[in-house]
C-alpha cells in the first residue's frame, strides 16, 4: 500500500514545526532526514514534529529520528514530538523511544516546553 507522503513546514520564532503526512517508511524516511539536515544548515536546532497525520512509521525512520535527536542535542537543540496516534505511540513505547523523546499532546504544550 502506498500513501501520499509530504512534510509541511512552518516556523515559530527559532523553532521549526514539521507536519509529517502519510507513512514514514524506508522509501520516504530519507526525505525527513534531508529536510532536518537542510534546516540544521540554516541554523535551526529546535524542532517540533507533528505526527497527527502520520499513518505508520518503520524502524529505519525511527533510527533516523534518534540520530537527528542526538545531533541537535549536541548543539543545544531538541526534537519534540506531538499528536502521536495510538498506533505510532505504541511503536514508540515498544522500542523505548518514548523514553528519549519528549512527547506532547498539542503544539502549544511543545512550544511552551522550549521556554522552560
Steps between C-alpha positions, in 0.01 A plus 500: 500500500641836402369818650584856417791636703570861577669724755339836572734752660425808705700717735428625851786731594815287503302175495412306184175306510480214253172320431559154357223360280466137392740219583862533608649190342832407344415685179412837651681507836815638331291801388433586864871464575588727206245760616637504856860516374416791270331687786799435727721656232271805522578512876176347628562264789158482666226300333147389567386210285123468469393139441123560502476400132768227517351160428803278564870522584762231449826422678717681243304823553525457877875452472526817292300692761716365784818596310370849427399546865857416603641744241286796602548435873876521448451864396244583770187428297215253531235312302161471666213293368129580508166336419610137474208271423459181705668285232810720473514556878490123549796453265697770684425336837588151375842617379559731797517824301234649726780507760731722293255727318283757672145431380218752533131502414494848347723739310443762770632268775809417295567867418460592867747224601774671299467806725574305819 
